[in-house]
Amino acid sequence: MGLVLDEALIYEILSVVEEIPEGCVATYGQIARLIGRDRNARLVGKVLGMAEYYGKYPCHRVVNHEGRLVPFWPEQKYLLLREGIPFKDDFHVDLKQCRW
């Protein structure tokens, strides 16, 4: 049985993203665990990809489990650097220093 992506689930994910403090990042899997859907990191990514239709959320603070930025979204790095997020290289944040 597949997951139904309804408004309640979308807002549940976005409410967790909204709680990520400035200067910190979270991973897709971390957010999935926080809403009780441990194996649904990709679902979190899908919701964040359409978050702009639901309001303004700090989606730039979400990275993959290795700290990698979203491909083809150069603004993400700029926004994270503005918040003082440390990077290991051009495409990975240092999760040891800034994970929420």
Helices and strands as residue ranges (DSSP letters): H 7-19, E 26-27, H 28-34, H 41-49, G 51-53, G 59-61, E 62-63, H 74-82, H 95-98
